[in-house]
Amino acid sequence: MSSGLTDLLKTGFSMFMKVSRPHPSDHPLLILFVVGGVTVSEAKMIKDLVPSLKPGTQVIVLSTRLLKPLNIPELLFATDRLHPDLGF
């Protein structure tokens, strides 16, 4: 019970004092999920850029699809992508 009361008092006093709370960006692991696909060069660029901006951060890049450079114009300009099959 005393632990609960102590935690409650700490929470109450933290409103009046500057207490640094943990932030998600403080974590050393970054998981990035790209919907729609990512190319190998984009994944490498992300993997190289993040540690240079925030040293000690491990990056995991996930995606729904691994794209080839030839897939990108097809995905951008295909008209059947604009009207998906609704199954009627």
KOLTI-208541 format. One record per residue: x, y, z of N, C-alpha, C, CB in turn; residue number from 1. Coordinates in steps of 0.02 Angstrom, whole numbers, plus 50000, padded with zeros to 5 digits. Glycine has a CB too. Example, Ala and Ser with C-alpha at 12.3 -4.5 7.8 and 13.67 -1.06 7.14 Angstrom:
KOLTI-208541
+-------+-------+-------+-------+-------+-------+-------+-------+-------+-------+-------+-------+-----+
:    nx :    ny :    nz :   cax :   cay :   caz :    cx :    cy :    cz :   cbx :   cby :   cbz :   i :
+-------+-------+-------+-------+-------+-------+-------+-------+-------+-------+-------+-------+-----+
: 50660 : 49716 : 50390 : 50615 : 49775 : 50390 : 50660 : 49835 : 50390 : 50565 : 49776 : 50452 :   1 :
: 50642 : 49888 : 50354 : 50684 : 49947 : 50357 : 50645 : 50002 : 50394 : 50704 : 49970 : 50286 :   2 :
+-------+-------+-------+-------+-------+-------+-------+-------+-------+-------+-------+-------+-----+
***
This chain:
KOLTI-208541
+-------+-------+-------+-------+-------+-------+-------+-------+-------+-------+-------+-------+-----+
:    nx :    ny :    nz :   cax :   cay :   caz :    cx :    cy :    cz :   cbx :   cby :   cbz :   i :
+-------+-------+-------+-------+-------+-------+-------+-------+-------+-------+-------+-------+-----+
: 50041 : 49940 : 50000 : 50000 : 50000 : 50000 : 50043 : 50062 : 50000 : 49953 : 50000 : 50060 :   1 :
: 50098 : 50061 : 50037 : 50140 : 50120 : 50040 : 50172 : 50134 : 49972 : 50194 : 50112 : 50093 :   2 :
: 50186 : 50081 : 49935 : 50215 : 50090 : 49868 : 50165 : 50126 : 49823 : 50235 : 50022 : 49837 :   3 :
: 50102 : 50108 : 49828 : 50050 : 50141 : 49788 : 50042 : 50213 : 49807 : 49984 : 50105 : 49795 :   4 :
: 50045 : 50228 : 49872 : 50040 : 50296 : 49895 : 50100 : 50338 : 49874 : 50033 : 50298 : 49971 :   5 :
: 50159 : 50308 : 49877 : 50220 : 50343 : 49855 : 50217 : 50359 : 49781 : 50282 : 50300 : 49870 :   6 :
: 50195 : 50310 : 49741 : 50188 : 50322 : 49669 : 50137 : 50376 : 49655 : 50169 : 50258 : 49633 :   7 :
: 50083 : 50376 : 49693 : 50031 : 50427 : 49684 : 50058 : 50497 : 49701 : 49970 : 50412 : 49727 :   8 :
: 50097 : 50502 : 49755 : 50126 : 50566 : 49773 : 50177 : 50590 : 49721 : 50160 : 50562 : 49842 :   9 :
: 50217 : 50543 : 49695 : 50266 : 50561 : 49644 : 50230 : 50588 : 49582 : 50310 : 50501 : 49625 :  10 :
: 50175 : 50556 : 49563 : 50136 : 50578 : 49505 : 50107 : 50647 : 49517 : 50080 : 50528 : 49489 :  11 :
: 50081 : 50659 : 49576 : 50052 : 50724 : 49592 : 50104 : 50779 : 49593 : 50018 : 50721 : 49659 :  12 :
: 50163 : 50766 : 49621 : 50216 : 50817 : 49623 : 50247 : 50828 : 49555 : 50269 : 50797 : 49673 :  13 :
: 50243 : 50779 : 49511 : 50274 : 50788 : 49445 : 50239 : 50841 : 49404 : 50274 : 50722 : 49407 :  14 :
: 50177 : 50858 : 49422 : 50142 : 50911 : 49386 : 50173 : 50979 : 49402 : 50068 : 50911 : 49403 :  15 :
: 50202 : 50986 : 49462 : 50230 : 51050 : 49484 : 50305 : 51055 : 49472 : 50215 : 51061 : 49556 :  16 :
: 50338 : 50998 : 49465 : 50410 : 50997 : 49456 : 50426 : 50973 : 49385 : 50444 : 50952 : 49508 :  17 :
: 50483 : 50992 : 49361 : 50504 : 50969 : 49295 : 50535 : 50900 : 49303 : 50554 : 51019 : 49262 :  18 :
: 50496 : 50849 : 49287 : 50520 : 50780 : 49291 : 50524 : 50754 : 49220 : 50472 : 50736 : 49336 :  19 :
: 50582 : 50729 : 49202 : 50589 : 50703 : 49134 : 50559 : 50634 : 49129 : 50664 : 50702 : 49112 :  20 :
: 50510 : 50627 : 49087 : 50478 : 50563 : 49075 : 50509 : 50531 : 49014 : 50401 : 50572 : 49066 :  21 :
: 50509 : 50465 : 49012 : 50536 : 50432 : 48953 : 50494 : 50448 : 48891 : 50540 : 50356 : 48963 :  22 :
: 50528 : 50455 : 48835 : 50495 : 50471 : 48772 : 50510 : 50415 : 48723 : 50519 : 50541 : 48743 :  23 :
: 50465 : 50398 : 48678 : 50479 : 50344 : 48630 : 50543 : 50354 : 48590 : 50421 : 50337 : 48583 :  24 :
: 50562 : 50416 : 48577 : 50623 : 50427 : 48538 : 50686 : 50413 : 48578 : 50624 : 50499 : 48513 :  25 :
: 50679 : 50402 : 48644 : 50737 : 50386 : 48685 : 50757 : 50313 : 48678 : 50722 : 50401 : 48758 :  26 :
: 50714 : 50272 : 48652 : 50727 : 50200 : 48646 : 50779 : 50187 : 48592 : 50661 : 50161 : 48630 :  27 :
: 50825 : 50140 : 48603 : 50879 : 50128 : 48554 : 50858 : 50085 : 48494 : 50936 : 50095 : 48588 :  28 :
: 50794 : 50068 : 48489 : 50770 : 50027 : 48433 : 50715 : 50065 : 48396 : 50744 : 49959 : 48459 :  29 :
: 50723 : 50072 : 48330 : 50673 : 50104 : 48288 : 50646 : 50052 : 48240 : 50703 : 50165 : 48250 :  30 :
: 50581 : 50041 : 48243 : 50548 : 49995 : 48197 : 50507 : 50037 : 48149 : 50503 : 49941 : 48235 :  31 :
: 50524 : 50033 : 48085 : 50490 : 50072 : 48034 : 50454 : 50024 : 47987 : 50540 : 50117 : 47994 :  32 :
: 50388 : 50032 : 47982 : 50348 : 49989 : 47938 : 50321 : 50032 : 47881 : 50290 : 49954 : 47977 :  33 :
: 50337 : 50014 : 47819 : 50317 : 50051 : 47760 : 50261 : 50013 : 47725 : 50377 : 50064 : 47712 :  34 :
: 50203 : 50044 : 47721 : 50146 : 50012 : 47687 : 50151 : 50027 : 47613 : 50078 : 50038 : 47716 :  35 :
: 50144 : 49976 : 47572 : 50146 : 49984 : 47500 : 50210 : 49961 : 47467 : 50134 : 50054 : 47483 :  36 :
: 50262 : 49956 : 47505 : 50324 : 49931 : 47478 : 50382 : 49979 : 47486 : 50316 : 49914 : 47407 :  37 :
: 50441 : 49950 : 47486 : 50502 : 49989 : 47492 : 50555 : 49957 : 47447 : 50527 : 49992 : 47567 :  38 :
: 50597 : 49999 : 47417 : 50651 : 49973 : 47375 : 50712 : 49960 : 47419 : 50668 : 50022 : 47318 :  39 :
: 50758 : 49922 : 47394 : 50819 : 49906 : 47430 : 50858 : 49970 : 47444 : 50862 : 49855 : 47391 :  40 :
: 50861 : 50014 : 47395 : 50899 : 50076 : 47404 : 50867 : 50121 : 47458 : 50904 : 50115 : 47338 :  41 :
: 50801 : 50122 : 47462 : 50767 : 50161 : 47514 : 50781 : 50131 : 47583 : 50692 : 50164 : 47501 :  42 :
: 50779 : 50066 : 47589 : 50793 : 50033 : 47653 : 50864 : 50047 : 47674 : 50781 : 49957 : 47647 :  43 :
: 50912 : 50044 : 47627 : 50982 : 50058 : 47644 : 50991 : 50131 : 47665 : 51027 : 50042 : 47584 :  44 :
: 50956 : 50177 : 47630 : 50961 : 50247 : 47647 : 50936 : 50259 : 47718 : 50922 : 50290 : 47596 :  45 :
: 50881 : 50228 : 47737 : 50854 : 50235 : 47804 : 50902 : 50206 : 47855 : 50785 : 50200 : 47810 :  46 :
: 50928 : 50147 : 47840 : 50974 : 50114 : 47886 : 51038 : 50153 : 47896 : 50990 : 50044 : 47860 :  47 :
: 51061 : 50189 : 47845 : 51122 : 50230 : 47851 : 51109 : 50298 : 47882 : 51153 : 50239 : 47782 :  48 :
: 51051 : 50327 : 47869 : 51036 : 50395 : 47892 : 51020 : 50398 : 47967 : 50978 : 50423 : 47852 :  49 :
: 50980 : 50352 : 47992 : 50958 : 50356 : 48062 : 51016 : 50352 : 48111 : 50908 : 50300 : 48076 :  50 :
: 51063 : 50304 : 48104 : 51119 : 50304 : 48152 : 51164 : 50365 : 48148 : 51160 : 50242 : 48141 :  51 :
: 51168 : 50397 : 48089 : 51208 : 50458 : 48085 : 51175 : 50516 : 48121 : 51221 : 50476 : 48011 :  52 :
: 51108 : 50517 : 48122 : 51072 : 50570 : 48158 : 51066 : 50555 : 48233 : 51003 : 50579 : 48128 :  53 :
: 51059 : 50491 : 48250 : 51052 : 50471 : 48319 : 51095 : 50409 : 48331 : 50977 : 50456 : 48337 :  54 :
: 51157 : 50419 : 48350 : 51203 : 50362 : 48359 : 51178 : 50313 : 48412 : 51273 : 50388 : 48379 :  55 :
: 51192 : 50250 : 48400 : 51172 : 50197 : 48446 : 51101 : 50171 : 48435 : 51177 : 50223 : 48516 :  56 :
: 51068 : 50194 : 48383 : 51000 : 50172 : 48369 : 51002 : 50115 : 48318 : 50958 : 50230 : 48343 :  57 :
: 50968 : 50061 : 48335 : 50962 : 50005 : 48290 : 50898 : 50014 : 48249 : 50962 : 49936 : 48328 :  58 :
: 50902 : 50002 : 48184 : 50845 : 50013 : 48140 : 50822 : 49947 : 48110 : 50864 : 50063 : 48083 :  59 :
: 50757 : 49935 : 48114 : 50726 : 49877 : 48081 : 50676 : 49905 : 48031 : 50693 : 49828 : 48133 :  60 :
: 50685 : 49891 : 47966 : 50640 : 49915 : 47914 : 50597 : 49856 : 47891 : 50680 : 49946 : 47854 :  61 :
: 50531 : 49863 : 47897 : 50483 : 49813 : 47876 : 50439 : 49843 : 47822 : 50440 : 49787 : 47936 :  62 :
: 50412 : 49801 : 47779 : 50369 : 49827 : 47725 : 50321 : 49772 : 47703 : 50411 : 49851 : 47666 :  63 :
: 50267 : 49794 : 47671 : 50219 : 49747 : 47644 : 50246 : 49713 : 47581 : 50154 : 49781 : 47629 :  64 :
: 50296 : 49744 : 47550 : 50322 : 49717 : 47487 : 50391 : 49745 : 47473 : 50274 : 49734 : 47428 :  65 :
: 50434 : 49705 : 47445 : 50499 : 49729 : 47422 : 50493 : 49745 : 47348 : 50556 : 49675 : 47435 :  66 :
: 50502 : 49809 : 47332 : 50492 : 49832 : 47264 : 50557 : 49832 : 47224 : 50463 : 49902 : 47264 :  67 :
: 50549 : 49819 : 47159 : 50604 : 49828 : 47112 : 50594 : 49897 : 47080 : 50606 : 49770 : 47057 :  68 :
: 50647 : 49927 : 47054 : 50638 : 49993 : 47022 : 50587 : 49993 : 46966 : 50704 : 50018 : 46996 :  69 :
: 50578 : 49938 : 46930 : 50530 : 49935 : 46876 : 50458 : 49932 : 46901 : 50544 : 49875 : 46832 :  70 :
: 50446 : 49914 : 46964 : 50379 : 49912 : 46991 : 50350 : 49981 : 47004 : 50378 : 49872 : 47055 :  71 :
: 50392 : 50031 : 47016 : 50368 : 50097 : 47037 : 50326 : 50131 : 46983 : 50427 : 50140 : 47055 :  72 :
: 50349 : 50136 : 46919 : 50305 : 50168 : 46869 : 50240 : 50130 : 46860 : 50341 : 50173 : 46802 :  73 :
: 50243 : 50064 : 46864 : 50183 : 50023 : 46857 : 50133 : 50039 : 46913 : 50200 : 49948 : 46858 :  74 :
: 50157 : 50046 : 46974 : 50112 : 50061 : 47030 : 50086 : 50132 : 47027 : 50149 : 50050 : 47095 :  75 :
: 50125 : 50179 : 47000 : 50104 : 50248 : 46996 : 50052 : 50261 : 46942 : 50163 : 50292 : 46986 :  76 :
: 50061 : 50228 : 46885 : 50020 : 50245 : 46826 : 49969 : 50192 : 46807 : 50064 : 50257 : 46768 :  77 :
: 49963 : 50138 : 46843 : 49914 : 50086 : 46826 : 49844 : 50111 : 46843 : 49930 : 50020 : 46864 :  78 :
: 49799 : 50109 : 46793 : 49731 : 50134 : 46804 : 49688 : 50086 : 46844 : 49698 : 50148 : 46738 :  79 :
: 49705 : 50021 : 46843 : 49665 : 49975 : 46881 : 49676 : 49983 : 46957 : 49681 : 49903 : 46861 :  80 :
: 49728 : 50017 : 46976 : 49739 : 50032 : 47048 : 49691 : 50086 : 47072 : 49813 : 50055 : 47060 :  81 :
: 49665 : 50127 : 47027 : 49620 : 50180 : 47045 : 49550 : 50154 : 47059 : 49618 : 50232 : 46991 :  82 :
: 49532 : 50098 : 47029 : 49466 : 50068 : 47038 : 49474 : 49996 : 47061 : 49424 : 50072 : 46972 :  83 :
: 49483 : 49985 : 47126 : 49494 : 49916 : 47149 : 49432 : 49872 : 47140 : 49515 : 49916 : 47222 :  84 :
: 49443 : 49808 : 47133 : 49389 : 49760 : 47126 : 49354 : 49752 : 47193 : 49416 : 49691 : 47099 :  85 :
: 49290 : 49769 : 47197 : 49254 : 49765 : 47260 : 49222 : 49697 : 47271 : 49201 : 49819 : 47263 :  86 :
: 49225 : 49653 : 47222 : 49199 : 49586 : 47229 : 49124 : 49579 : 47219 : 49216 : 49560 : 47296 :  87 :
: 49093 : 49626 : 47183 : 49021 : 49621 : 47169 : 49009 : 49578 : 47110 : 48990 : 49690 : 47158 :  88 :
+-------+-------+-------+-------+-------+-------+-------+-------+-------+-------+-------+-------+-----+
***
